[in-house]
Amino acid sequence: MSDRKVPTRIGAPIGAALVVTAVAIADGSLKLYDGSVRRWMSPRLSRLFGR
């Protein structure tokens, strides 16, 4: 186990960049897959549930 600590002036920007990157990846995945999956599933679900 290591007891090394990262200074806040280094860790805070890296943590903020990590959060921004994670949100950007999540948003991009939503935009890329959500529309195509909805278009693909809509006819199948409407046949299944009769709507």
QUIJO-V491853 format. One line per field, one symbol per residue. phi: phi as a letter, one per 40 degrees, with the letter a starting at -180 (. if undefined). psi: psi as a letter, one per 40 degrees, with the letter a starting at -180 (. if undefined). A space follows every 50 residues. Layout:
BEGIN
phi: ???
psi: ???
END
This chain:
BEGIN
phi: .bbcbccccccccccccccccccccccccccccccccccccdccccccbg b
psi: iifhihidedddddddddddddddddddddddddddddddddddddddef .
END
